[in-house]
Amino acid sequence: METKLIKINPDKLTKESFKEAADIIRSGGLVAFPTETVYGLGANALDDTAAVKIYKAKGRPSDNPLIVHISNVKDMEELALDIPDIAYRLAEVFWPGPLTMILKKKACVPYATTGGLDTVGIRLPANRIARFLISEAQTFIAAPSANLSGKPSPTMAEHVYKDLNGRIDMIIDGGKAVYGLESTIVDLTGELPVILRPGCITDRMLESVAGRVELDPAILQKTPMEGLRPKAPGMKYRHYAPEGKLIIYEGNIDRVIAVINLEVEKKLEEGHRAGVIATDESLRLYSCGIVKSVGSRRDETSIAAGLYKVLREFDEAHVDYIYSESFADNSLGQAIMNRLLKAAGYSVVKI
């Protein structure tokens, strides 16, 4: 399969520029497209055969649910049953945007899309290209991140091309993703909203609308949860991982920097390539190895936006070992640590 790459200016959207992509989606093909979180790999959400193609292209386990993307709030009524009032209140505040809501699915949504679950994750993206594509395709689009399963999620079209060239029909280049982390996922099928995956819509933001919100215990587990059946993407399997071994160091930042410097020096002496995930504040305090800043601690959004890009840059440099500082596990830092822990396979050293 030859993967076609097209570039679309989000400020100049026309029906003609989306015609081929929309036709591919309607006919059961795969199109990668930008969202405000990361690039998604899209297929017709109501076509079980098309959904299976997503899993095959990514090498994704079939019990890992897909998120269905819509272009209008009212669309969720075509996909979900027994929609609670809180879903509409959250949609009013956070849609379009990086929030996915888990609801009871209607029969029209195939189990191939939901990973065998009776629930469906629904999101209305803020990215104009994404919404235009959904509208032009005249169907709903199931879309996980557009990368090989387990790899860092793509925040640019070139990341998608590197992973999926020859595996999918088309990639739409719409520029760099704004947030750089996948959407927050909240389960609305129980008595209380439960966050299944943290993201840029934080627990405090959700509480401002929903009142009490619970966190799924799997979110910040420091060890994998055995026997877990994932209710949402990213809950069970190793995700976001670079090729090199990633280790997170927790503790006093001065001690963390000192220990990482020693570890990097040791790996270099052994003949390995070693890297460090630093911040703007600590970048110059590392003495050796390939050191990259993921952003500033004074602006967690910059860290979220830079994380996957930095992980992919270490892959390009063929780094064997990557040492990372840890981050606060509150607010947006919770989402950052969730992704780092998954990427590191829960390899954490406490100083």
PADRENZA-230063 format. One record per residue: x, y, z of N, C-alpha, C in turn; residue in one letter. Coordinates in steps of 0.1 Angstrom, whole numbers, padded with zeros to 4 digits, always signed. Atoms other than C-alpha are relative to their C-alpha. Layout:
XYZXYZXYZA
...
This chain:
+0008-0012+0000+0000+0000+0000+0009+0013+0000M
-0007-0013+0000+0013+0035-0009-0008+0010+0008E
+0006-0010-0009+0005+0061+0018+0001+0014-0006T
+0000-0013+0006-0005+0094+0003+0001+0011+0011K
-0001-0010-0010+0006+0125+0023-0005+0013-0007L
+0005-0012+0005-0014+0157+0018+0001+0011+0011I
+0000-0011-0010-0011+0191+0035-0012+0009-0001K
+0012-0008+0000-0041+0211+0045+0002+0012+0010I
-0001-0012-0008-0041+0247+0058-0013+0001+0009N
+0012+0000-0008-0065+0248+0088-0008+0013-0002P
+0007-0013+0003-0073+0284+0078-0007+0001-0013D
+0005+0000+0013-0083+0274+0043-0006-0014-0003K
+0007+0013+0002-0107+0244+0045-0010+0001-0011L
+0010+0001+0011-0126+0235+0014-0004-0015-0002T
+0005+0013+0002-0148+0205+0005+0009-0008-0010K
-0009+0007+0010-0125+0197-0025+0013-0005+0007E
-0012+0005-0006-0094+0194-0003-0002-0012+0009S
+0003+0012-0009-0111+0168+0019-0007-0011-0008F
+0008+0010+0007-0129+0149-0009+0007-0014+0000K
-0007+0013+0001-0103+0121-0013+0000-0007+0014E
-0001+0006-0014-0098+0116+0025-0014-0005+0005A
+0014+0004-0004-0136+0115+0031-0004-0012-0007A
+0003+0012+0008-0140+0090+0003+0007-0012+0006D
-0008+0011-0006-0113+0068+0019-0007-0005+0013I
+0007+0003-0013-0131+0069+0053-0013-0008-0003I
+0013+0006+0003-0165+0061+0038+0001-0014-0006R
-0002+0013+0006-0151+0032+0018+0008-0010+0009S
-0006+0009-0009-0135+0016+0048+0015+0000+0002G
-0015-0002-0001-0099+0029+0045+0004+0007+0012G
-0006-0006-0012-0076+0045+0070+0007+0013-0004L
-0005-0013+0002-0067+0082+0072+0005+0006+0013V
-0005-0007-0012-0044+0098+0098-0002+0015-0002A
+0004-0014+0000-0054+0133+0107+0004+0007+0013F
-0004-0007-0012-0044+0160+0132-0012+0003+0009P
+0010-0006-0010-0063+0168+0164+0008+0009+0009T
-0007-0009-0009-0054+0193+0191+0008-0008+0010E
-0008+0008-0010-0040+0164+0213+0012-0006-0007T
-0010+0006+0008-0021+0141+0190-0006-0003-0014V
+0006+0004+0013-0025+0128+0154-0008-0013+0003Y
+0008+0012-0001-0053+0102+0151+0000-0008-0012G
+0001+0008+0011-0056+0072+0129-0015-0004-0002L
+0015+0001+0001-0092+0073+0116-0005-0010-0010G
+0008+0009+0009-0116+0048+0101-0015+0002+0004A
+0014-0001-0003-0154+0046+0099-0003-0008+0013N
+0002+0006-0013-0164+0039+0135-0012-0010+0000A
+0011+0009+0000-0196+0021+0125+0002-0012-0009L
-0004+0011+0009-0178-0003+0102+0010-0009+0007D
-0008+0009-0008-0164-0033+0121+0013-0004-0007D
-0012+0004+0009-0141-0043+0092+0010+0011+0000T
-0009-0011+0000-0126-0008+0091+0007+0002+0013A
-0006-0001-0014-0121-0008+0129+0012-0010+0001A
-0010+0011-0001-0102-0041+0126+0013+0004-0008V
-0012-0005+0008-0079-0024+0100+0009+0009+0009K
-0007-0008-0009-0069+0001+0126+0009-0008+0009I
-0007+0009-0009-0058-0026+0150+0012-0007-0007Y
-0011+0007+0008-0038-0044+0123+0011+0010-0004K
-0010-0010+0004-0021-0012+0110+0009+0004+0012A
-0007-0005-0011-0010-0002+0145+0007-0012+0007K
-0004+0011-0008-0003-0037+0158-0006+0001+0014G
+0006-0004-0013-0027-0028+0186-0009-0012+0005R
+0008+0011-0006-0043-0054+0210-0015+0003-0002P
+0014-0002+0004-0080-0059+0200-0009+0003+0012S
+0008-0003-0012-0092-0054+0236+0002+0014+0005D
-0003-0014-0003-0079-0018+0236-0010+0009-0007N
+0011-0007+0007-0109+0004+0229+0004+0012-0008P
-0002-0012+0008-0110+0031+0202-0009+0011+0004L
+0009-0012-0003-0124+0066+0207-0007+0004-0013I
+0008-0004+0011-0152+0077+0184+0000+0015+0000V
+0000-0015+0002-0148+0113+0171-0012+0005-0007H
+0013-0006+0006-0179+0134+0163+0003+0014-0003I
-0002-0014+0004-0184+0168+0148-0011+0009+0006S
+0011-0008-0006-0215+0180+0168-0004-0007+0013N
+0004+0006-0013-0226+0175+0204-0012-0009-0001V
+0012+0008+0001-0259+0161+0193+0003-0014-0006K
-0004+0012+0006-0240+0133+0175+0001-0011+0011D
-0001+0010-0010-0235+0115+0208-0013-0008+0002M
+0013+0007-0002-0272+0107+0209-0002-0011-0010E
+0001+0010+0010-0268+0086+0178+0009-0012+0004E
-0010+0010-0004-0240+0066+0195-0002-0006+0014L
+0000+0004-0014-0249+0063+0232-0015-0001+0005A
+0013+0002-0007-0278+0052+0254+0000+0006+0014L
+0001-0004-0014-0290+0066+0287+0010+0011+0003D
-0010-0011-0002-0269+0098+0284-0004+0008+0012I
+0003-0007-0012-0267+0114+0318+0001+0015-0002P
-0001-0015+0001-0272+0152+0323+0014+0005+0001D
-0014-0005-0002-0236+0156+0334+0007-0001-0013I
-0007+0000+0013-0225+0146+0299-0002+0013-0008A
+0003-0013+0007-0243+0176+0284+0007+0012+0007Y
-0007-0011-0007-0229+0199+0311+0015+0000-0003R
-0014+0001+0003-0194+0187+0305+0003+0004-0014L
-0001-0003+0015-0199+0190+0267-0001+0015-0002A
+0002-0014+0002-0211+0226+0271+0013+0008+0004E
-0012-0007-0004-0179+0236+0289+0013-0004-0007V
-0013+0006+0005-0152+0213+0274+0000-0004-0015F
+0001+0004+0014-0164+0205+0239-0002+0012-0009W
-0011+0009+0005-0149+0210+0213+0012+0001+0009P
-0012+0000-0008-0118+0200+0232+0005-0014+0004G
-0006+0012-0003-0096+0173+0247-0006-0008+0011P
+0007+0008-0010-0122+0154+0267-0008-0011-0007L
+0008+0012+0004-0135+0119+0260-0009-0005+0011T
+0009+0005-0010-0166+0107+0277-0004-0014-0003M
+0004+0014+0001-0174+0070+0283-0015-0001+0003I
+0014+0002-0002-0211+0062+0278-0004-0014-0004L
+0006+0012+0005-0233+0032+0272-0002+0000-0015K
+0000-0001+0015-0231+0023+0235-0014-0005-0005K
+0012+0005+0008-0260+0018+0211+0005-0012-0009K
-0003+0012+0008-0262-0013+0190+0008+0003-0013A
-0007-0003+0013-0249+0006+0159+0015+0001+0001C
-0015-0001-0002-0214+0009+0174+0005-0015+0002V
-0004+0014-0001-0197-0024+0167+0010-0003+0011P
-0010+0004-0011-0177-0043+0194+0014+0001-0005Y
-0013-0002+0005-0147-0041+0171+0005+0014+0003A
-0004-0013-0003-0147-0004+0178+0002+0002+0015T
-0001-0003-0015-0152-0006+0216+0008-0010+0007T
-0008+0010-0007-0128-0035+0223-0008-0010+0007G
+0008+0010-0006-0156-0058+0231-0009+0005+0012G
+0007-0006-0011-0171-0034+0257-0014+0005-0004L
+0014-0005+0003-0208-0023+0260+0000+0015+0002D
-0001-0015-0001-0195+0013+0264+0008+0005-0012T
-0008-0007+0011-0181+0038+0239+0006+0013+0005V
-0006-0013-0003-0157+0066+0243-0003+0010-0012G
+0004-0010+0010-0168+0098+0225+0007+0013+0002I
-0006-0013-0002-0150+0130+0218-0003+0009-0012R
+0002-0010+0010-0157+0162+0199+0013+0009-0001L
-0013-0007+0000-0122+0175+0188-0001+0015-0003P
-0001-0014+0003-0113+0212+0187+0006+0003-0013A
-0007-0003+0013-0091+0209+0157-0009+0001-0012N
+0009-0002+0011-0109+0223+0127+0001-0010-0011R
-0002+0010+0011-0093+0198+0102-0007-0013+0004I
+0007+0013-0004-0106+0169+0123-0015+0001-0001A
+0014-0001+0000-0141+0182+0126-0005+0001-0015R
+0003-0001+0014-0142+0191+0089+0000-0014-0007F
-0001+0013+0006-0131+0156+0079-0011-0009+0005L
+0011+0007-0005-0157+0140+0102-0013+0004-0007I
+0012-0005+0006-0184+0162+0087-0001-0005-0015S
+0000+0004+0014-0173+0155+0051-0001-0015-0003E
+0001+0014+0002-0170+0118+0056-0014-0005+0003A
+0014+0003-0002-0206+0118+0067-0002-0013+0009Q
+0000+0011-0009-0199+0092+0094+0008+0004+0013T
-0008-0003-0011-0183+0091+0128+0014-0008-0001F
-0014+0005+0002-0145+0084+0130+0006-0006+0012I
-0007+0006-0011-0129+0059+0153+0015+0003-0002A
-0014-0004+0002-0093+0071+0160+0008-0001+0012A
-0010+0000-0010-0066+0060+0183+0012+0009-0005P
-0012-0008+0005-0032+0078+0181+0006-0007-0012S
-0005+0005+0013-0016+0073+0147+0015-0004+0000A
-0014+0005-0001+0015+0054+0157+0000-0015+0001N
-0001+0014-0003+0027+0019+0160-0003-0002+0015L
+0004+0002-0014+0013+0004+0192+0012-0001+0009S
-0011+0000-0010+0035+0011+0222+0010+0011-0002G
-0009-0011+0003+0055+0039+0205-0005+0013+0005K
+0005-0014-0003+0053+0076+0215-0010+0005-0010P
+0011-0005+0009+0022+0092+0202+0006+0011-0009S
-0005-0010+0010+0027+0114+0171-0006+0014+0002P
+0005-0014-0001+0024+0152+0174+0003+0007-0013T
-0002-0006+0013+0035+0159+0138-0002-0011-0010M
+0002+0009+0011+0027+0143+0105+0012-0009-0003A
-0012+0008+0003+0063+0132+0100+0001-0012+0010E
+0000+0012-0009+0060+0110+0131-0009-0011-0005H
+0009+0010+0005+0030+0093+0116+0006-0007-0012V
-0006+0006+0012+0048+0088+0083+0011-0010+0003Y
-0011+0009-0004+0078+0072+0100-0006-0013+0005K
+0005+0012-0006+0056+0047+0118-0009-0008-0009D
+0011+0006+0007+0028+0040+0094+0000+0001-0015L
-0001-0001+0015+0040+0047+0058-0001-0014-0005N
+0002+0013+0006+0028+0018+0037-0010-0009+0007G
+0010+0008-0008+0003+0006+0063-0014+0006-0001R
+0013-0007+0000-0025+0032+0058-0001+0008-0013I
+0003-0006+0013-0041+0050+0029+0005+0015-0002D
-0003-0014+0001-0035+0087+0037+0004+0006+0013M
-0004-0009-0011-0019+0112+0061-0003+0014-0003I
+0003-0014+0002-0033+0147+0064+0010+0008+0010I
-0010-0008-0007-0005+0171+0075-0007+0013+0003D
+0006-0013-0004-0022+0199+0095+0008+0008+0010G
-0009-0007-0010+0008+0211+0115+0001-0007+0013G
-0003+0006-0013+0019+0204+0150-0012+0000+0009K
+0011+0001-0010-0006+0192+0177+0003+0010+0011A
-0001-0011-0010-0012+0219+0203+0003-0005+0014V
-0001+0005-0013-0015+0199+0235+0011-0010+0002Y
-0011+0009+0000+0008+0170+0228-0003-0012+0009G
+0004+0012-0008-0010+0145+0252-0014-0003-0004L
+0013+0005+0004-0040+0124+0245-0011+0006+0009E
+0012-0006-0008-0075+0135+0258-0001-0006+0013S
+0005+0005-0013-0087+0132+0293-0012-0009-0003T
+0012+0009+0002-0111+0102+0295-0007-0001+0014I
+0008+0001-0013-0139+0103+0321-0012-0010-0003V
+0010+0010+0001-0163+0074+0326-0013+0005+0007D
+0012-0006-0005-0199+0086+0331-0011-0011+0001L
+0010+0011+0000-0216+0051+0333-0003-0004+0015T
+0002+0004-0013-0215+0049+0371-0007+0012+0008G
+0007-0010-0008-0229+0070+0400+0008+0013+0000E
-0009-0011+0000-0198+0093+0400+0008+0000-0013L
-0010-0001+0011-0176+0105+0371+0013-0006+0005P
-0013+0006-0003-0144+0085+0371+0010+0003-0011V
-0011-0003+0010-0112+0097+0353+0008-0013-0002I
-0007+0012+0003-0097+0067+0335+0013+0003-0006L
-0013-0005+0005-0069+0087+0318+0001+0015+0002R
-0001-0015-0002-0057+0121+0329+0005+0007-0013P
-0005-0008+0012-0050+0148+0303-0001+0015+0003G
+0000-0014-0001-0052+0185+0297-0012+0006+0007C
+0012-0003-0009-0087+0187+0312+0002-0007+0013I
-0005+0006-0013-0076+0182+0348-0012-0004+0009T
+0010+0004-0009-0095+0167+0377-0007+0012+0006D
+0006-0012-0006-0100+0202+0392-0009+0007-0010R
+0009-0006+0010-0115+0215+0359-0013-0008-0001M
+0012+0009+0000-0139+0185+0358-0009+0003+0012L
+0008-0002-0013-0149+0191+0395-0007+0013+0000E
+0006-0013+0001-0157+0227+0387-0014-0001-0007S
+0013+0002+0006-0186+0214+0366-0008-0012+0006V
+0007+0012-0004-0194+0179+0379-0001-0002+0015A
-0001+0002-0014-0187+0183+0416+0011-0011+0003G
-0010+0010-0004-0170+0152+0430+0003-0009-0012R
-0005+0009+0011-0149+0132+0405+0010-0009+0006V
-0010+0010-0005-0130+0100+0413+0011-0003-0011E
-0011+0004+0008-0097+0088+0399+0001-0015+0000L
-0002+0014+0001-0093+0053+0386+0013-0004+0007D
-0013+0003-0007-0066+0036+0408+0011-0004-0010P
-0011+0004+0009-0047+0025+0377+0008+0012-0005A
-0006-0012+0007-0038+0061+0367+0014+0002+0005I
-0013-0003-0004-0008+0066+0389+0007-0012+0007L
-0007+0012-0006+0001+0030+0398+0015+0001-0004Q
-0015+0001+0003+0039+0026+0400+0004-0013-0004K
-0002+0013+0005+0035-0010+0390-0012-0004-0009T
+0011+0004+0009+0014-0026+0362-0011-0007+0008P
+0011+0007-0007-0021-0039+0373-0003-0012-0008M
+0002+0012+0007-0023-0075+0364-0015-0004-0002E
+0013+0004+0003-0054-0089+0348-0010+0011-0003G
+0009-0011+0003-0068-0055+0340-0006-0001-0014L
+0006-0001+0013-0094-0053+0312-0002+0015-0002R
+0000-0015+0002-0090-0018+0298-0014+0005-0004P
+0013-0007+0003-0121+0004+0299+0002+0012-0009K
-0003-0012+0008-0103+0031+0280+0014-0002-0006A
-0013+0002+0005-0072+0034+0258+0011+0004+0010P
-0012-0003-0008-0038+0034+0275+0000-0005+0015G
+0000+0004-0013-0049+0017+0307+0008-0013+0003M
-0006+0013-0003-0034-0018+0304+0014-0001-0005K
-0013+0004+0006-0005-0020+0280+0011+0011+0001Y
-0011-0009+0001+0029-0004+0278-0002+0009-0011R
+0003-0010+0010+0025+0028+0259+0011+0011-0001H
-0007-0012+0001+0043+0058+0246+0015-0002+0001Y
-0014+0004-0004+0077+0040+0249+0010+0003-0011A
-0012-0002+0009+0110+0050+0233+0006-0014-0002P
-0007+0012+0002+0133+0023+0219+0010-0003+0011E
-0009+0001-0011+0158+0029+0247-0007-0003+0013G
+0005+0002-0013+0153+0019+0283-0002+0013+0008K
+0003-0012-0007+0136+0048+0302-0001-0002+0015L
+0001+0001-0014+0141+0052+0339-0003+0014+0006I
+0004-0013-0007+0124+0079+0361+0007+0001+0014I
-0006-0002-0013+0142+0093+0391-0009+0010+0008Y
+0008-0008-0009+0121+0107+0420+0008+0005+0012E
-0006-0004-0012+0133+0128+0449+0004+0015-0001G
-0005-0013+0000+0151+0160+0458+0007+0003-0014N
-0005-0002+0014+0159+0176+0424+0015+0001-0001I
-0014-0001+0000+0195+0184+0433+0007-0014+0000D
-0005+0013-0001+0201+0148+0443-0003-0008-0013R
+0004+0007+0013+0183+0135+0412+0010+0003-0011V
-0009-0004+0011+0205+0155+0389+0014-0006+0003I
-0013+0006-0003+0236+0143+0407+0001-0015-0003A
+0000+0014+0002+0226+0107+0405-0001-0003-0015V
+0001+0002+0014+0216+0109+0369+0013+0003-0007I
-0013-0003+0006+0249+0125+0360+0009-0012+0001N
-0009+0011-0003+0267+0096+0376-0004-0012-0009L
+0005+0011+0008+0245+0070+0358+0003+0002-0015E
-0004-0003+0014+0250+0087+0324+0014-0002-0003V
-0014+0002+0001+0287+0088+0329+0004-0014-0001E
-0003+0015-0001+0288+0051+0338-0004-0006-0013K
+0005+0006+0012+0267+0042+0307+0009+0004-0012K
-0009-0004+0011+0290+0062+0284+0013-0007+0001L
-0013+0008-0001+0321+0045+0298-0002-0014-0004E
+0003+0013+0004+0304+0012+0291-0002-0001-0015E
+0002+0000+0015+0300+0022+0254-0014+0002-0005G
+0014-0003+0003+0263+0030+0255-0003+0014-0004H
+0004-0014+0002+0245+0060+0242-0011+0003+0011R
+0009-0003-0011+0227+0077+0271-0006+0015-0002A
+0006-0013+0000+0203+0106+0273-0008+0004+0012G
+0006-0005-0012+0186+0128+0298-0012+0009-0004V
+0012-0009+0002+0150+0143+0299+0001+0010+0011I
-0001-0011-0009+0156+0176+0316-0011+0010-0002A
+0009-0012+0001+0137+0209+0320+0008+0012-0004T
-0007-0012+0003+0146+0244+0310+0008+0004+0012D
-0007-0004-0012+0156+0250+0346+0012-0008+0003E
-0011+0009-0004+0179+0220+0349+0009-0004-0012S
-0007+0004+0012+0192+0217+0313+0016+0001+0002L
-0015-0003+0000+0227+0232+0320+0007-0007+0012R
-0006+0007-0012+0232+0211+0352+0004-0014-0003L
-0005+0013+0004+0238+0179+0333+0013+0001-0008Y
-0014-0002+0005+0274+0173+0324+0003-0009-0012S
-0004+0009+0011+0273+0145+0298-0012-0007-0006C
+0011+0007+0007+0252+0125+0274-0008+0009-0009G
+0009-0008+0008+0224+0137+0251-0011+0006+0009I
+0010-0006-0010+0204+0162+0272-0010+0008-0008V
+0010-0007+0007+0171+0175+0260-0010+0006+0010K
+0010-0006-0008+0147+0199+0277-0014-0004-0005S
+0013+0003+0004+0111+0188+0277-0010+0012+0001V
+0008-0012-0002+0098+0222+0287+0004+0007+0013G
-0003-0007-0012+0097+0245+0317-0010-0005+0012S
+0009+0004-0011+0084+0235+0352-0009+0011+0004R
+0009-0012-0003+0069+0270+0354-0012+0000-0010R
+0011+0001+0010+0046+0260+0324-0001-0015-0004D
+0002+0014+0002+0034+0224+0326-0005-0003-0014E
+0005+0002+0014+0017+0228+0292+0011-0002-0010T
-0011+0002+0009+0051+0231+0276+0006-0014+0001S
-0005+0014-0002+0062+0198+0291-0009-0010-0006I
+0010+0009+0006+0030+0181+0280+0002+0000-0016A
-0001-0002+0015+0035+0195+0244+0013-0006-0005A
-0013+0004+0005+0072+0185+0243+0004-0015+0003G
-0004+0013-0005+0072+0150+0259+0002-0010-0011L
-0001+0010+0010+0065+0128+0229+0010+0003-0011Y
-0010-0005+0010+0087+0149+0206+0014-0004+0005K
-0013+0004-0006+0116+0144+0229+0003-0015+0000V
-0002+0014+0001+0111+0107+0232+0003-0005-0014L
-0002+0004+0014+0110+0104+0194+0014+0004-0004R
-0013-0005+0003+0142+0125+0192+0011-0010+0005E
-0010+0010-0005+0160+0100+0214+0000-0013-0008F
+0000+0011+0009+0149+0072+0191+0008+0003-0012D
-0007-0004+0012+0163+0091+0162+0015+0000+0002E
-0014+0000-0004+0196+0094+0181+0005-0014+0004A
-0003+0014-0004+0195+0056+0189+0006-0001+0014H
-0005+0000-0014+0199+0062+0226-0004-0013+0007V
+0003+0013-0007+0201+0030+0247-0006+0002+0013D
+0005-0002-0013+0193+0045+0281-0004+0015+0001Y
+0005-0013-0002+0172+0075+0290-0004+0002+0014I
+0002-0003-0014+0171+0091+0324-0009+0013+0001Y
+0009-0011-0001+0142+0114+0334-0002+0005+0014S
+0005-0005-0012+0134+0137+0362-0015-0003+0001E
+0015+0002-0002+0099+0131+0377-0007+0014+0001S
+0008-0013+0000+0071+0157+0378-0011-0002+0011F
+0011+0000-0010+0044+0166+0403-0012-0008-0005A
+0011+0008+0005+0015+0142+0402-0014+0007+0003D
+0013-0007-0002-0012+0169+0406-0002+0008-0013N
+0003-0008+0011-0030+0189+0380+0005-0006-0013S
-0005+0005+0013-0015+0186+0345+0012-0010+0002L
-0011+0009-0002+0016+0169+0360-0005-0014+0002G
+0006+0014-0002-0007+0139+0368+0000-0007-0014Q
+0000+0005+0014-0011+0134+0330+0014-0003-0005A
-0014+0001+0005+0026+0139+0323+0006-0013+0007I
-0006+0012-0007+0036+0113+0350-0007-0013-0005M
+0007+0012+0005+0009+0089+0338+0007-0005-0013N
-0006+0004+0013+0025+0089+0303+0014-0005+0002R
-0014+0004-0002+0061+0088+0316+0001-0014+0007L
+0000+0013-0007+0053+0058+0339-0003-0011-0010L
+0003+0010+0010+0038+0039+0310+0012-0002-0010K
-0011+0001+0009+0067+0048+0287+0012-0007+0006A
-0011+0007-0008+0092+0036+0314-0003-0014+0004A
+0004+0013-0005+0073+0004+0320+0001-0001+0015G
+0000-0001-0015+0070+0016+0356+0014-0001+0006Y
-0014+0000-0006+0108+0018+0361+0003+0013+0007S
-0001-0012-0008+0111+0043+0389+0011-0002+0011V
-0010+0000-0011+0141+0050+0412-0002+0011+0009V
+0002-0011-0010+0135+0069+0444+0013+0004+0007K
-0013-0005-0005+0164+0090+0456-0003+0005+0015I
